[in-house]
Amino acid sequence: MPDHKVLLDVRGLKMHFPIKASFFSKAKNFIYAVDGIDFQVRKGETLGLVGESGCGKSTTARAIAQLYKPTAGEVILNGKDLTKLPPQEMIEARKNMQMVFQDPYASLNPRMTAGDIIAEPIRIFQKRGLIDMSTEERNDRVEHLMEKVGLSRFFKNRYPHEFSGGQRQRIGIARALALNPELILCDEPVSALDVSIQSQILNLFKDLQDEFGLTYLFIAHDLSVIKYISNRVAVMYLGLIVEIADAADLYKNPLHPYTQALLSAAPIPDPKIEAKRKRIILTGDVPSPDKQRPGCNFYDRCSKHMDICKQARPMLKEASPGHEVSCFLYHKPE
């Protein structure tokens, strides 16, 4: 179970990508992929981040990991703001934060063996003098991790193309564990896998969390996956978080109109319930992320919008204990 210590604190995070007519021209506009989000991840928990494609989920993870340099905001890991760390300290901070990517093949170097891929983070930190480990200890560590993720240690000399998709993702997970991190950013790690393999990988994530005391930021667009793996869930729409709550509370009592529409679209494996269930059909298309709106980003597609929704942006505030929502239906504008 998660404790109350905050491991990751994201404050006002923004990631704007410039749009240029040519390489040498100045940016005339921006893609507002992430436009000011705040959330916390407690030590030992899994925070699920869910939303439709293009809402900024993966960009959020990459900005937290500093693979993208955020336009604004703070990313505080264990009390240190990663956005302000000098390069050497940032490298040291990466030891505590690793990432599992969406594509289990593209994220692995096809010219390296499985053993070399898993050992690579250890070698990099050894060269910088941040880890003291002999070659024998490193090899033992690689074999130990391979068996922990469900791979035979005798496969360490095989190349990525010799593994199935699920096995490749297990290699990626073992690589993420190589440095004993506290936080793992999981960027849709099961979306490219078959359903039967998805369940195996999800159970593996849970087992590893219990054994190593890991903390996850788990990104997915599959609501059933998020419900199964998460302690808390954050719902994202067009670069903003619109609702955060405990997983059970959010699925039982969604407050934001977008969350309600999202959950109504998820199928229920019971034909009687599914036949009686009312679907919420959203009108219009997802607005373009190259424009900033003075009001709520969901205004054009919301059936419950009010005049104030077009004039002011609702802030993320508590509607009930532990349940935050950004909607004027629950908060009067200030």
Backbone torsions as a table, in degrees:
resi	resn	phi	psi	omega
1	MET	NA	143.7	178.5
2	PRO	-68.8	147.1	173.3
3	ASP	-95.8	-172.6	-174.0
4	HIS	-91.2	-2.0	179.3
5	LYS	-71.5	130.8	178.1
6	VAL	-85.4	117.9	179.2
7	LEU	-87.8	-44.4	-179.5
8	LEU	-123.7	128.1	179.8
9	ASP	-126.2	111.7	-179.3
10	VAL	-103.8	124.4	-175.9
11	ARG	-128.4	119.2	174.0
12	GLY	57.7	35.4	-175.2
13	LEU	-70.5	128.5	177.2
14	LYS	-130.0	141.1	174.9
15	MET	-137.9	101.1	-178.9
16	HIS	-109.6	128.0	179.6
17	PHE	-102.1	126.1	-178.2
18	PRO	-70.7	144.3	174.0
19	ILE	-106.9	118.4	-178.2
20	LYS	-118.8	145.2	176.0
21	ALA	-72.1	-31.5	176.6
22	SER	-151.3	173.5	-176.2
23	PHE	-61.7	-36.5	-174.4
24	PHE	-93.0	-9.0	-178.5
25	SER	-82.0	161.9	178.1
26	LYS	-82.0	154.2	179.6
27	ALA	-69.5	127.0	178.0
28	LYS	-94.9	-20.4	-178.9
29	ASN	-154.8	175.3	-178.2
30	PHE	-136.3	153.0	166.5
31	ILE	-93.1	116.6	-177.0
32	TYR	-89.5	73.5	-174.0
33	ALA	-65.6	-44.1	174.6
34	VAL	-130.4	126.2	-166.7
35	ASP	-125.8	42.0	175.9
36	GLY	103.8	80.9	-178.3
37	ILE	-120.7	150.6	179.5
38	ASP	-132.5	130.0	171.5
39	PHE	-164.1	164.4	178.2
40	GLN	-126.5	148.0	174.1
41	VAL	-121.1	121.4	-177.7
42	ARG	-85.7	151.7	-178.2
43	LYS	-60.8	127.9	176.7
44	GLY	89.4	-2.6	-178.3
45	GLU	-101.4	170.3	170.7
46	THR	-117.9	115.7	174.7
47	LEU	-98.5	117.6	178.1
48	GLY	-87.5	133.9	177.2
49	LEU	-115.7	115.5	-172.2
50	VAL	-126.7	151.1	178.5
51	GLY	169.7	167.1	-178.9
52	GLU	-73.7	165.1	-178.1
53	SER	-58.2	136.4	178.3
54	GLY	89.1	5.2	-176.8
55	CYS	-83.9	-11.5	177.3
56	GLY	109.7	12.5	-176.9
57	LYS	-63.6	-54.1	-177.5
58	SER	-66.0	-36.2	177.0
59	THR	-62.3	-37.8	177.2
60	THR	-59.7	-47.0	-179.4
61	ALA	-62.9	-42.5	-178.5
62	ARG	-69.8	-32.9	176.6
63	ALA	-70.9	-36.4	176.0
64	ILE	-63.7	-42.2	-179.9
65	ALA	-76.3	-3.6	-178.5
66	GLN	65.4	22.4	169.5
67	LEU	-71.6	-31.3	165.9
68	TYR	-109.9	137.2	175.7
69	LYS	-80.9	114.6	-175.6
70	PRO	-58.9	145.1	176.3
71	THR	-67.2	-37.3	179.9
72	ALA	-160.7	166.8	176.3
73	GLY	104.8	177.3	-179.5
74	GLU	-124.9	142.4	174.0
75	VAL	-125.6	99.8	-172.5
76	ILE	-102.8	114.7	178.8
77	LEU	-115.5	119.0	-177.8
78	ASN	52.5	40.7	175.8
79	GLY	84.9	-2.9	-179.4
80	LYS	-111.6	131.4	178.1
81	ASP	-81.4	108.8	-175.7
82	LEU	-65.0	-25.9	-177.6
83	THR	-71.4	-15.8	-176.4
84	LYS	-114.1	3.4	-177.5
85	LEU	-77.2	140.4	171.5
86	PRO	-66.9	161.6	-173.2
87	PRO	-52.2	-43.8	-177.0
88	GLN	-65.6	-41.7	179.0
89	GLU	-70.4	-30.9	177.3
90	MET	-65.7	-39.5	177.3
91	ILE	-61.9	-42.9	178.5
92	GLU	-64.2	-37.6	-179.7
93	ALA	-67.6	-29.4	-179.8
94	ARG	-64.5	-22.3	177.8
95	LYS	-60.1	-28.6	-177.3
96	ASN	-93.8	-2.1	-175.0
97	MET	-143.2	118.4	-179.6
98	GLN	-126.1	172.6	-173.4
99	MET	-136.8	140.5	171.7
100	VAL	-112.4	122.7	-171.6
101	PHE	-90.7	167.7	-175.1
102	GLN	-70.8	-47.9	-175.6
103	ASP	-89.7	111.2	-175.5
104	PRO	-71.5	-8.8	178.0
105	TYR	-102.0	-46.9	-177.6
106	ALA	-66.1	-23.9	-178.7
107	SER	-84.2	-2.7	179.0
108	LEU	-112.2	139.0	177.8
109	ASN	-73.2	116.0	-175.6
110	PRO	-66.9	-14.2	-178.6
111	ARG	-95.7	1.9	179.3
112	MET	-113.1	147.1	176.2
113	THR	-75.7	165.1	179.4
114	ALA	-58.2	-42.7	179.8
115	GLY	-62.4	-41.4	179.6
116	ASP	-68.7	-35.9	179.2
117	ILE	-63.7	-44.5	-179.0
118	ILE	-69.2	-35.7	-177.6
119	ALA	-79.8	-16.0	-174.2
120	GLU	-55.4	-47.4	178.4
121	PRO	-58.7	-37.7	-180.0
122	ILE	-65.4	-43.7	179.9
123	ARG	-61.1	-43.4	-178.8
124	ILE	-60.4	-44.8	-178.9
125	PHE	-74.4	-27.0	173.7
126	GLN	-65.1	-44.2	-179.6
127	LYS	-61.6	-31.1	179.8
128	ARG	-88.6	2.9	177.8
129	GLY	73.5	20.6	-178.0
130	LEU	-96.9	-10.7	178.0
131	ILE	-136.1	134.8	176.5
132	ASP	-110.8	103.1	-175.8
133	MET	-148.7	131.0	178.4
134	SER	-75.5	167.0	178.9
135	THR	-61.2	-40.2	179.5
136	GLU	-64.9	-43.0	178.6
137	GLU	-64.6	-38.2	178.6
138	ARG	-65.2	-42.5	178.0
139	ASN	-64.5	-39.8	177.2
140	ASP	-63.4	-39.2	179.4
141	ARG	-63.7	-43.5	179.6
142	VAL	-62.1	-47.7	-179.5
143	GLU	-64.1	-38.9	178.6
144	HIS	-62.5	-44.7	-178.9
145	LEU	-67.8	-37.4	178.2
146	MET	-60.9	-42.1	179.5
147	GLU	-71.8	-31.1	178.1
148	LYS	-65.6	-33.5	-178.9
149	VAL	-94.3	6.4	173.7
150	GLY	92.2	24.8	176.9
151	LEU	-117.5	143.9	176.9
152	SER	-70.5	139.2	178.7
153	ARG	-66.1	-17.2	179.1
154	PHE	-75.3	-7.0	178.9
155	PHE	-91.0	3.4	-171.4
156	LYS	-66.9	-19.0	179.0
157	ASN	-96.4	7.5	176.6
158	ARG	-87.1	156.9	-179.8
159	TYR	-97.9	159.2	-176.0
160	PRO	-51.9	-36.9	-177.2
161	HIS	-68.6	-11.6	179.3
162	GLU	-89.9	0.5	-179.9
163	PHE	-111.4	158.3	172.8
164	SER	-78.6	172.6	-179.7
165	GLY	-59.9	-44.2	179.2
166	GLY	-64.1	-39.4	178.4
167	GLN	-66.6	-38.1	177.3
168	ARG	-62.8	-40.6	179.3
169	GLN	-66.2	-32.4	175.5
170	ARG	-64.6	-36.0	176.0
171	ILE	-64.1	-43.1	178.2
172	GLY	-61.6	-38.1	178.3
173	ILE	-67.9	-42.8	178.3
174	ALA	-61.4	-40.7	177.4
175	ARG	-61.8	-40.3	179.8
176	ALA	-65.4	-27.3	-178.8
177	LEU	-87.4	-8.5	-170.5
178	ALA	-57.0	-34.0	-174.9
179	LEU	-101.3	13.2	-178.1
180	ASN	55.1	55.1	-179.3
181	PRO	-74.0	160.8	173.1
182	GLU	-89.9	-36.8	-175.2
183	LEU	-116.1	132.7	173.6
184	ILE	-122.8	126.2	176.8
185	LEU	-92.3	114.5	-175.8
186	CYS	-105.1	105.1	-175.7
187	ASP	-95.0	90.0	-178.4
188	GLU	46.8	57.2	-172.4
189	PRO	-73.1	-10.5	-178.9
190	VAL	-118.9	0.8	-173.7
191	SER	-68.8	-23.4	-178.6
192	ALA	-94.5	6.5	-175.0
193	LEU	-107.7	157.7	173.6
194	ASP	-63.5	155.8	-175.3
195	VAL	-59.1	-43.0	-179.5
196	SER	-64.0	-35.5	178.6
197	ILE	-75.1	-33.4	177.5
198	GLN	-55.8	-45.8	-178.0
199	SER	-63.3	-37.7	178.0
200	GLN	-64.4	-43.6	-178.9
201	ILE	-68.6	-38.8	177.8
202	LEU	-63.4	-42.7	177.2
203	ASN	-65.4	-34.7	176.4
204	LEU	-63.4	-44.1	177.4
205	PHE	-57.8	-42.8	-179.6
206	LYS	-65.8	-43.5	-179.9
207	ASP	-63.4	-41.9	179.9
208	LEU	-67.5	-36.3	177.9
209	GLN	-62.7	-43.2	178.9
210	ASP	-65.9	-39.9	-175.2
211	GLU	-76.0	-41.1	-174.3
212	PHE	-104.3	-0.8	-179.5
213	GLY	66.3	40.6	-174.9
214	LEU	-80.6	157.5	173.0
215	THR	-120.1	133.6	-176.9
216	TYR	-118.5	139.3	157.0
217	LEU	-105.4	108.0	-169.9
218	PHE	-108.4	114.2	-177.8
219	ILE	-99.8	134.0	177.1
220	ALA	-161.1	159.8	172.3
221	HIS	-107.4	-5.5	179.0
222	ASP	-88.6	114.0	-175.4
223	LEU	-65.3	-33.3	179.6
224	SER	-69.1	-36.1	177.0
225	VAL	-64.6	-46.5	-179.3
226	ILE	-62.3	-41.1	-179.4
227	LYS	-63.7	-38.8	-176.7
228	TYR	-71.7	-39.3	-169.6
229	ILE	-94.3	-21.1	-165.4
230	SER	-98.6	147.9	167.4
231	ASN	-86.7	-43.5	175.6
232	ARG	-128.3	158.3	-177.2
233	VAL	-131.3	134.7	172.7
234	ALA	-114.0	130.1	-179.6
235	VAL	-102.5	129.1	-175.5
236	MET	-116.2	139.6	176.8
237	TYR	-142.7	121.2	174.5
238	LEU	49.7	50.9	173.7
239	GLY	85.1	1.9	-178.6
240	LEU	-131.5	149.1	173.0
241	ILE	-88.0	124.8	-175.6
242	VAL	-103.1	-17.6	-179.2
243	GLU	-161.2	138.8	174.8
244	ILE	-136.6	132.2	178.7
245	ALA	-162.4	168.5	170.5
246	ASP	-58.7	145.2	-174.2
247	ALA	-55.4	-48.0	-177.6
248	ALA	-63.3	-40.1	-178.8
249	ASP	-67.5	-42.8	-177.2
250	LEU	-67.1	-41.0	-178.7
251	TYR	-73.2	-27.8	179.8
252	LYS	-84.4	-36.0	-173.9
253	ASN	-138.4	68.4	177.7
254	PRO	-68.6	136.4	-176.0
255	LEU	-103.5	-45.1	-176.6
256	HIS	-71.1	138.3	179.3
257	PRO	-55.0	-33.7	179.0
258	TYR	-69.8	-41.9	177.6
259	THR	-61.9	-41.2	178.7
260	GLN	-61.8	-42.5	178.8
261	ALA	-67.6	-38.4	-179.8
262	LEU	-63.4	-45.9	-178.2
263	LEU	-71.1	-31.0	179.7
264	SER	-69.5	-21.0	-179.6
265	ALA	-84.3	-14.2	-178.8
266	ALA	-79.1	126.1	-179.2
267	PRO	-68.9	147.5	176.6
268	ILE	-109.7	129.0	-175.6
269	PRO	-77.0	48.9	175.3
270	ASP	-143.9	108.1	-173.7
271	PRO	-58.9	-32.5	-179.0
272	LYS	-69.8	-45.7	178.5
273	ILE	-67.5	-42.3	-178.0
274	GLU	-61.8	-36.9	-178.8
275	ALA	-68.4	-32.1	-177.0
276	LYS	-89.9	-13.8	-173.3
277	ARG	-71.8	140.0	179.2
278	LYS	-92.8	126.0	177.8
279	ARG	-87.8	143.1	173.6
280	ILE	-102.9	111.9	-177.8
281	ILE	-96.5	118.9	178.7
282	LEU	-80.6	136.8	178.2
283	THR	-93.0	153.8	176.7
284	GLY	77.3	175.7	179.4
285	ASP	-101.8	165.0	175.5
286	VAL	-65.2	127.7	-179.4
287	PRO	-61.2	155.8	179.3
288	SER	-69.2	137.1	-179.3
289	PRO	-81.0	10.5	-179.2
290	ASP	-95.3	12.6	177.6
291	LYS	-133.1	137.9	173.4
292	GLN	-93.9	136.5	-177.7
293	ARG	-109.9	140.4	-179.6
294	PRO	-69.2	-25.7	-177.4
295	GLY	-107.5	-153.9	-178.7
296	CYS	-70.9	134.0	179.6
297	ASN	-64.9	-21.6	-176.3
298	PHE	-94.2	4.6	-172.9
299	TYR	-54.6	-47.7	-173.4
300	ASP	-66.4	-21.7	-175.8
301	ARG	-111.0	0.2	-174.4
302	CYS	-92.3	130.5	179.2
303	SER	-81.6	-9.4	-176.9
304	LYS	-110.9	14.4	-173.7
305	HIS	-67.9	152.6	178.5
306	MET	-121.1	172.0	-179.6
307	ASP	-59.6	-39.4	-177.8
308	ILE	-64.1	-26.6	-177.8
309	CYS	-64.9	-26.7	180.0
310	LYS	-85.7	-16.9	-173.5
311	GLN	-100.6	-28.4	-175.5
312	ALA	-138.5	146.6	179.5
313	ARG	-86.8	123.8	178.0
314	PRO	-69.9	141.5	179.5
315	MET	-93.2	157.4	178.9
316	LEU	-79.3	112.5	-177.5
317	LYS	-137.6	160.5	-179.7
318	GLU	-71.1	127.1	172.6
319	ALA	-96.9	-27.8	174.2
320	SER	-153.3	165.2	-177.0
321	PRO	-53.2	120.6	178.2
322	GLY	79.1	1.5	-177.3
323	HIS	-121.7	106.5	-179.1
324	GLU	-104.9	142.1	179.7
325	VAL	-147.1	144.8	176.9
326	SER	-109.2	90.8	-177.0
327	CYS	-160.8	134.9	-179.3
328	PHE	-73.0	-7.8	173.7
329	LEU	-67.0	-22.5	-176.4
330	TYR	-117.7	-14.1	179.2
331	HIS	-131.5	129.3	174.4
332	LYS	-74.1	139.2	179.1
333	PRO	-64.1	143.1	-178.3
334	GLU	-84.2	NA	NA
